[in-house]
Amino acid sequence: MKKFWTVKAAADQVGEISIYGDIVSYKWDDSDTTAQSFSDDLKSLGDIKTLNIYLNSPGGSVFQGNAIYSILKRHQAKVNIHVDGLAASIASVIAMAGDTIFMPENAMMMIHNPWTIAYGNSSDFRKVADDLDKMRESLIAAYQAKTGDKMDRDTLINLLDAETWLTAQECYDYGLCDVVEGAVDVAASVNKEFFAQYKNTPESLISKPEPVAVDDSELRKQILEETKADLQLTNLILGGLTK
């Protein structure tokens, strides 16, 4: 199975971790990241002064993502976040832990309100709604800790309410990233299932099947054979009806 994440202890006390997958509570795939697996990977780097995080994720668990954010904020190293393709949902919150956030001009970030699936009676649903509001406050705190005066609370809430997909330049203007770099060739369509859950996913991020080249002569031959078979079946049916 192909690994979409890497951990690398580089020279001069510089460490690298790539997160190219979903943020989950339990690892089902090599591309998945949990707070525990991230913490273990970070510890394996040893005593580093600079940490480079390469991020390309559609998001996932709010609790796991918030935990990863907190782990990074507590770490003694200077944290550089590189949004290689996409930082969506809780992955965008992880990005906010960066002392410096880099985004290529063709990368994107998506922010929205937390949501969940629930069951129970009316009291249960009221509690779930209250819990979601508390979760949102934790997200707002993380975003505003990074944006400072560049984005006020009301503007941020409007963006969250609308499930907003932001270009690198828009992120820079709002204070959600620090440096806009030249475009890079990294696929941002990480997980179709996650993208299907979002309302406003840009068409450019949805993977489409590559066209398959077909030999025209073979195609014409196949059509001719299918037509002959259909004609034979038709004649058989009509012959049976006239007897």
DRENKE-507622 format. One line per field, with one value per residue (C-alpha): z, y, x; residue number from 1. Coordinates in pm, 1 decimal, padded with zeros to 6 digits. Layout:
<zadrens>
c3	c(Z,...)
c2	c(Y,...)
c1	c(X,...)
seq	c(NUM,...)
</zadrens>
This chain:
<zadrens>
c3	c(00000.0,-00093.1,00192.1,00156.5,00467.3,00552.3,00853.5,00792.8,01027.9,00815.2,00882.5,01111.3,01356.6,01096.7,01091.4,00827.8,00848.6,00552.2,00611.7,00284.8,00394.0,00633.5,00998.8,01182.1,01524.0,01417.9,01143.4,00875.0,00602.3,00577.2,00460.8,00777.3,01059.6,01422.3,01704.6,01856.3,01533.5,01473.4,01826.9,01783.0,01451.6,01602.8,01897.7,01658.0,01511.8,01839.5,01942.6,01643.4,01608.1,01289.2,01190.0,00835.3,00796.2,00440.1,00433.4,00174.3,00350.5,00313.3,00692.7,00922.7,01300.5,01483.2,01809.4,01648.9,01447.1,01750.2,01938.1,01656.7,01656.9,02032.1,01996.1,01738.3,01938.9,02241.6,02046.2,02100.0,01732.1,01478.1,01282.2,00907.9,00745.6,00370.1,00222.6,-00078.4,-00230.2,00011.2,00377.2,00418.9,00728.1,01039.1,00829.9,00797.0,01177.4,01191.0,00945.5,01190.6,01425.9,01189.8,01287.1,00911.9,00668.6,00304.2,00022.7,-00348.0,-00552.6,-00679.9,-00332.1,-00146.7,00205.0,00312.7,00640.6,00768.1,01083.6,01255.7,01198.0,01311.5,01291.5,01596.2,01721.5,02027.3,02173.1,02165.5,02474.2,02309.3,01997.4,02198.7,02373.3,02039.4,01908.7,02218.8,02178.2,01813.6,01916.3,02165.9,01897.2,01668.2,01936.3,01953.0,01574.9,01586.8,01856.9,01643.1,01330.4,01512.2,01697.7,01352.3,01168.0,01442.1,01322.7,00956.9,01003.9,01259.6,01427.6,01226.8,00894.8,01009.1,01121.8,00784.7,00608.7,00834.9,00782.2,00404.0,00384.7,00208.6,-00026.8,-00028.8,-00274.8,-00146.9,-00216.2,-00025.8,00265.2,00262.9,00256.2,00554.4,00746.8,00713.2,00549.3,00553.2,00218.6,-00128.8,-00345.7,-00710.7,-00830.8,-00773.8,-00941.0,-00649.1,-00679.6,-00419.0,-00469.7,-00175.5,-00079.6,-00294.0,00000.3,00203.4,-00092.6,-00145.8,00205.9,00137.3,-00033.2,-00236.2,-00351.9,-00659.5,-00972.8,-01021.5,-00706.5,-00800.1,-00973.2,-01312.5,-01491.7,-01755.0,-02110.7,-02259.2,-02613.5,-02834.6,-03173.7,-03407.7,-03630.6,-03335.0,-03210.2,-03550.9,-03567.0,-03219.5,-03310.5,-03633.1,-03448.7,-03183.8,-03457.3,-03632.7,-03304.6,-03235.4,-03587.5,-03544.7,-03214.3,-03369.7,-03659.7,-03417.2,-03213.8,-03522.2,-03667.7,-03349.6,-03355.4,-03713.9,-03655.7)
c2	c(00000.0,00341.2,00576.3,00931.1,01061.5,01076.0,01155.7,01277.6,01395.9,01633.1,01795.4,02094.6,01995.4,02032.0,01782.5,01715.3,01555.9,01523.2,01479.9,01372.4,01221.0,01223.5,01329.4,01040.5,00886.5,00541.4,00465.5,00248.9,00336.1,00435.9,00780.7,00844.8,01064.2,01054.3,01280.5,00983.1,00883.3,01245.6,01278.4,00957.7,01079.6,01412.9,01249.0,01029.1,01342.7,01409.1,01751.1,01975.9,02352.4,02377.2,02166.1,02167.8,02032.2,01953.1,01948.2,01823.5,01705.4,01723.9,01731.9,01491.0,01465.9,01799.3,01653.4,01485.3,01796.3,02023.2,01790.1,01805.4,02184.8,02192.3,01954.6,02186.5,02501.4,02349.7,02232.2,02424.4,02421.1,02690.8,02545.4,02606.7,02490.3,02428.0,02383.8,02180.0,02139.5,02171.5,02243.2,02184.9,02179.5,02074.8,02055.5,02434.1,02457.7,02244.4,02490.4,02775.0,02625.8,02740.5,03025.3,03079.0,02940.3,02901.4,02849.1,02808.3,03035.8,02737.5,02585.9,02626.9,02637.6,02565.7,02670.4,02583.5,02523.9,02187.0,01934.5,01585.1,01302.5,01249.5,01048.0,01066.6,01276.8,01653.7,01702.1,01502.2,01717.6,02040.6,01919.3,01827.1,02176.5,02330.8,02107.3,02210.4,02576.3,02511.7,02332.3,02630.7,02861.9,02652.3,02685.9,03059.8,03096.4,02911.0,03116.5,03448.9,03366.9,03360.1,03635.1,03896.0,04230.6,04122.3,03956.7,04042.2,03786.9,03872.6,03828.7,03496.7,03371.4,03467.0,03267.5,02968.4,02983.8,02987.8,02696.9,02915.8,02788.8,03035.8,03086.3,03142.6,03514.5,03535.3,03350.0,03600.9,03893.7,03752.2,03663.9,03289.1,03246.9,03444.7,03373.6,03309.5,03114.6,03011.8,02740.7,02377.4,02061.4,01881.5,01711.8,01850.6,01593.2,01371.1,01194.7,01192.9,01082.7,01387.3,01618.9,01473.3,01583.8,01947.8,02179.9,02411.6,02198.5,02362.6,02150.4,02181.2,01974.6,01683.8,01407.1,01306.7,00983.0,01019.7,00972.6,00635.6,00630.2,00390.3,00253.7,00382.5,00075.6,-00156.8,00059.1,00051.0,-00326.1,-00366.3,-00148.4,-00348.0,-00680.7,-00551.3,-00422.9,-00762.8,-00938.1,-00696.7,-00753.9,-01131.2,-01106.4,-00879.0,-01118.1,-01411.3,-01227.6,-01115.8,-01467.7,-01609.5,-01356.4,-01440.9,-01814.1)
c1	c(00000.0,00136.6,00224.5,00099.1,00275.7,00640.5,00854.2,01205.2,01476.3,01680.0,02015.2,02076.1,01803.1,01528.5,01240.0,00976.4,00632.9,00398.2,00024.8,-00135.6,-00464.9,-00758.1,-00754.0,-00920.8,-00978.8,-00853.5,-00602.8,-00762.1,-00516.8,-00152.0,-00259.0,-00465.5,-00337.6,-00450.1,-00335.5,-00149.8,00024.1,00122.9,00257.5,00459.0,00600.5,00694.7,00872.2,01068.7,01230.7,01409.5,01538.5,01474.4,01475.0,01269.3,00968.9,00833.7,00479.8,00365.8,-00012.3,-00259.3,-00574.6,-00954.4,-00997.4,-01175.1,-01216.6,-01245.2,-01115.3,-00814.1,-00732.9,-00760.6,-00527.5,-00269.7,-00302.2,-00231.9,00065.4,00220.7,00153.4,00329.3,00632.7,00954.7,01054.4,00974.9,00683.4,00653.1,00330.8,00337.8,-00011.9,00093.4,-00253.2,-00544.3,-00608.8,-00982.0,-01201.1,-01004.2,-00684.9,-00708.5,-00706.1,-00391.6,-00237.8,-00304.7,-00043.1,00229.9,00458.2,00478.4,00219.0,00323.0,00070.1,00142.9,-00080.3,-00282.1,-00339.7,-00668.6,-00806.9,-01165.3,-01324.7,-01672.6,-01872.9,-01830.1,-02106.0,-02191.1,-02443.2,-02665.4,-02961.6,-03184.2,-03462.5,-03506.9,-03288.0,-03010.9,-03027.3,-03021.3,-02705.7,-02547.6,-02623.1,-02465.3,-02160.3,-02122.3,-02133.2,-01852.7,-01651.7,-01695.6,-01560.8,-01244.6,-01204.5,-01267.4,-01001.4,-00745.5,-00818.7,-00816.8,-00495.9,-00335.4,-00523.5,-00505.1,-00640.7,-00659.1,-01000.8,-01267.7,-01492.0,-01805.1,-01623.7,-01482.7,-01824.3,-01973.4,-01702.1,-01762.3,-02138.5,-02093.8,-01843.4,-01588.6,-01318.7,-01030.5,-00748.0,-00396.3,-00425.3,-00753.5,-00593.5,-00309.6,-00551.7,-00743.8,-00427.3,-00477.8,-00136.8,00185.9,00352.8,00207.7,00449.9,00459.0,00221.3,00316.4,00190.1,00022.2,-00317.1,-00557.5,-00833.1,-00745.4,-01065.9,-01378.7,-01593.4,-01494.0,-01548.1,-01896.2,-01994.1,-01912.1,-02158.4,-01937.3,-01645.4,-01488.4,-01515.7,-01139.1,-01080.2,-01305.1,-01112.9,-01245.7,-01155.8,-00888.4,-01015.2,-00923.6,-00794.1,-00991.3,-00891.5,-01167.4,-01149.7,-01201.3,-01489.3,-01661.4,-01616.0,-01768.0,-02067.1,-02122.3,-02116.4,-02358.1,-02589.9,-02589.4,-02667.2,-02955.0,-03091.6,-03080.2,-03266.0,-03527.2,-03582.2,-03614.4,-03877.5,-04071.5,-04054.0,-04203.6,-04487.1,-04591.9,-04623.0)
seq	c(1,2,3,4,5,6,7,8,9,10,11,12,13,14,15,16,17,18,19,20,21,22,23,24,25,26,27,28,29,30,31,32,33,34,35,36,37,38,39,40,41,42,43,44,45,46,47,48,49,50,51,52,53,54,55,56,57,58,59,60,61,62,63,64,65,66,67,68,69,70,71,72,73,74,75,76,77,78,79,80,81,82,83,84,85,86,87,88,89,90,91,92,93,94,95,96,97,98,99,100,101,102,103,104,105,106,107,108,109,110,111,112,113,114,115,116,117,118,119,120,121,122,123,124,125,126,127,128,129,130,131,132,133,134,135,136,137,138,139,140,141,142,143,144,145,146,147,148,149,150,151,152,153,154,155,156,157,158,159,160,161,162,163,164,165,166,167,168,169,170,171,172,173,174,175,176,177,178,179,180,181,182,183,184,185,186,187,188,189,190,191,192,193,194,195,196,197,198,199,200,201,202,203,204,205,206,207,208,209,210,211,212,213,214,215,216,217,218,219,220,221,222,223,224,225,226,227,228,229,230,231,232,233,234,235,236,237,238,239,240,241,242,243)
</zadrens>
